[in-house]
Structures are given as C-alpha cells and as structure tokens.
Amino acid sequence: MFLKIFNYFWSLKKQFAKYFLVGILGVVIDFFLLVAIKELAGIKPVWATALSQIVSIAFIFTANKYWSFGSGHQTKRQLARYFVVLAFDYAYAVAMMYFFNDKLGFDYRLVRLVSIALMVSWNFFLYKYFVYRKDDASLAVDGQSHEQRSN
C-alpha cells in the first residue's frame, strides 16, 4: 500500500515541478510589478498590489492550464473553478492570519509562510483534479470520447 502511494506521488514529480515553477514565476511577476508600479508610476501600494495581482493571476492560470497541466479546453469552466479555489485560498489565508496572529500572537510572517506552504500542497491537487480536470465526456467529438477516438 505504501509503495503504491509512493509510486503515485513519484509519478507526479514532473508535473508538480512545473506547477511549482509557475508559482515561483507568478510571485516574481507579482513582486516586480508591485515595485515597478509603485515606484515608477507613483501609485499607492494598495492599488499597485491590485494591478500586479491581476497580471500574476492571469499568468498563473494560463501557464498552469497549458504547460503544467496540458489542458487546452474548457477555458470558461476552468476559469470559474480557478476563481472558486482563489476565493477559498483567500478566505483561508485571512482566517489563518486572524486566528494565529491576531488571536494567538504568532508572527505574521510565519503564519503567512505556513499558510502559503499548505495552499501550495493542496492547490496542486485541486488544480489537477478540479480546475484543469480532463473530462472525457466533455471532450467528446461526434459522440466519441477521447478513448474511443484513440482506438
């Protein structure tokens, strides 16, 4: 049983590496744009954050869709599901900060790092099996599923 679970996770290493790299690039894009917009355009940090987030969210969605998870279909459905995951992550992050920082007094940086680490781990599976899930029934062409066309 343990070997089966290990082999399953091991088989996902390349896809997880792509997902992780996209996430790192998303953070770099977000941070770079935040600083650039704030410093070069003189926009307040809150508005610079709003703008940089839009760009980084679009990048992360698109790069994960086509590169990490190789899912070139159902963009509207996937985008809706992606925003469901984002909304959950947002609520989770705020709740974690409220409970562990505001109520229990943990350092806000530690709370944020732990919440991000947890989100990275479950978001990979949410993206793979919920957001970018490949539904054979929805990919049917002329009444045939992908499997039927392959035979």
C-alpha positions as CSV (number, residue, x, y, z in Angstrom):
1,M,0.0,0.0,0.0
2,F,2.8,2.4,1.0
3,L,4.7,1.6,-2.2
4,K,1.6,2.2,-4.3
5,I,1.1,5.6,-2.8
6,F,4.8,6.5,-3.1
7,N,4.8,5.5,-6.8
8,Y,1.7,7.6,-7.4
9,F,3.3,10.7,-5.9
10,W,6.6,10.0,-7.6
11,S,4.8,9.8,-11.0
12,L,3.6,13.4,-10.4
13,K,7.0,14.9,-9.7
14,K,7.5,16.4,-13.2
15,Q,4.0,18.0,-13.2
16,F,4.4,19.3,-9.7
17,A,7.8,20.8,-10.6
18,K,6.2,22.7,-13.5
19,Y,3.3,23.8,-11.2
20,F,5.9,24.9,-8.5
21,L,8.0,26.8,-11.1
22,V,4.8,28.6,-12.4
23,G,4.0,29.6,-8.8
24,I,7.5,31.0,-8.2
25,L,7.4,32.9,-11.5
26,G,4.0,34.2,-10.5
27,V,5.4,35.6,-7.2
28,V,8.3,37.2,-9.1
29,I,6.0,38.8,-11.6
30,D,3.7,40.0,-8.8
31,F,6.5,41.5,-6.8
32,F,8.3,43.0,-9.7
33,L,5.1,44.7,-11.0
34,L,4.2,45.8,-7.5
35,V,7.5,47.6,-7.0
36,A,7.6,49.0,-10.6
37,I,4.0,50.3,-10.5
38,K,4.5,51.8,-7.0
39,E,8.0,53.3,-7.6
40,L,7.8,54.3,-11.3
41,A,4.2,55.3,-11.6
42,G,3.8,56.6,-8.0
43,I,0.7,54.7,-7.4
44,K,-0.3,53.8,-3.8
45,P,0.8,50.2,-2.7
46,V,-2.8,49.0,-2.3
47,W,-3.6,49.9,-5.9
48,A,-0.3,48.7,-7.2
49,T,-1.0,45.4,-5.5
50,A,-4.4,45.2,-7.1
51,L,-2.9,45.7,-10.5
52,S,0.0,43.3,-10.0
53,Q,-2.3,40.6,-8.7
54,I,-4.4,40.7,-11.8
55,V,-1.4,40.2,-14.0
56,S,0.1,37.4,-11.9
57,I,-3.3,35.6,-11.5
58,A,-3.7,35.7,-15.3
59,F,-0.2,34.4,-15.8
60,I,-0.5,31.6,-13.3
61,F,-3.9,30.4,-14.7
62,T,-2.6,30.4,-18.3
63,A,0.8,28.8,-17.6
64,N,-0.7,26.1,-15.4
65,K,-3.5,25.5,-17.9
66,Y,-1.3,25.0,-20.9
67,W,2.1,24.0,-19.5
68,S,1.8,22.4,-16.1
69,F,-1.5,20.5,-16.7
70,G,-1.7,20.5,-20.5
71,S,-5.4,21.4,-20.6
72,G,-6.3,23.3,-23.7
73,H,-10.0,23.0,-23.4
74,Q,-13.0,24.3,-21.3
75,T,-11.4,27.7,-20.5
76,K,-14.6,29.3,-19.1
77,R,-15.3,26.3,-16.9
78,Q,-11.7,26.2,-15.7
79,L,-11.6,29.9,-15.1
80,A,-14.7,29.7,-12.9
81,R,-13.3,26.8,-11.0
82,Y,-10.0,28.6,-10.6
83,F,-11.7,31.6,-9.0
84,V,-13.5,29.2,-6.6
85,V,-10.1,27.9,-5.5
86,L,-8.8,31.5,-5.3
87,A,-11.8,32.5,-3.1
88,F,-11.2,29.6,-0.8
89,D,-7.5,30.3,-0.5
90,Y,-8.2,34.0,0.2
91,A,-10.7,33.1,3.0
92,Y,-8.3,30.5,4.4
93,A,-5.3,32.9,4.4
94,V,-7.3,35.7,6.2
95,A,-8.7,33.2,8.7
96,M,-5.2,31.8,9.4
97,M,-3.9,35.3,9.9
98,Y,-6.8,36.2,12.2
99,F,-6.6,33.1,14.3
100,F,-2.8,32.5,14.6
101,N,-1.6,36.2,14.5
102,D,-4.4,38.2,15.9
103,K,-5.7,35.8,18.5
104,L,-2.7,33.6,19.4
105,G,0.1,36.2,18.7
106,F,2.2,34.2,16.2
107,D,4.5,36.3,14.0
108,Y,2.5,37.3,10.9
109,R,5.4,36.3,8.5
110,L,5.5,32.8,9.9
111,V,1.7,32.5,9.7
112,R,1.8,33.7,6.0
113,L,4.6,31.3,5.1
114,V,2.8,28.3,6.7
115,S,-0.5,29.2,5.0
116,I,1.2,29.5,1.6
117,A,3.0,26.2,2.1
118,L,-0.3,24.4,2.9
119,M,-2.0,26.1,0.0
120,V,0.7,25.1,-2.5
121,S,0.3,21.5,-1.5
122,W,-3.5,21.2,-1.8
123,N,-3.8,23.6,-4.7
124,F,-1.7,21.2,-6.9
125,F,-4.3,18.5,-6.4
126,L,-7.2,21.0,-6.7
127,Y,-5.8,22.3,-10.0
128,K,-5.1,18.8,-11.3
129,Y,-8.4,17.1,-10.3
130,F,-10.8,20.1,-10.1
131,V,-9.7,23.1,-12.1
132,Y,-8.0,21.5,-15.1
133,R,-9.6,18.1,-14.9
134,K,-9.9,16.3,-18.2
135,D,-13.5,15.1,-18.6
136,D,-13.8,12.6,-21.4
137,A,-17.5,13.2,-21.7
138,S,-16.9,16.9,-22.2
139,L,-14.2,16.2,-24.8
140,A,-16.4,14.1,-26.9
141,V,-16.3,14.8,-30.7
142,D,-19.1,13.4,-32.8
143,G,-20.3,11.3,-29.9
144,Q,-16.9,9.7,-29.3
145,S,-14.8,10.1,-26.3
146,H,-11.0,10.5,-26.5
147,E,-10.5,6.9,-25.7
148,Q,-12.9,5.8,-28.5
149,R,-11.1,8.0,-31.0
150,S,-7.7,6.6,-30.0
151,N,-8.7,3.0,-30.8
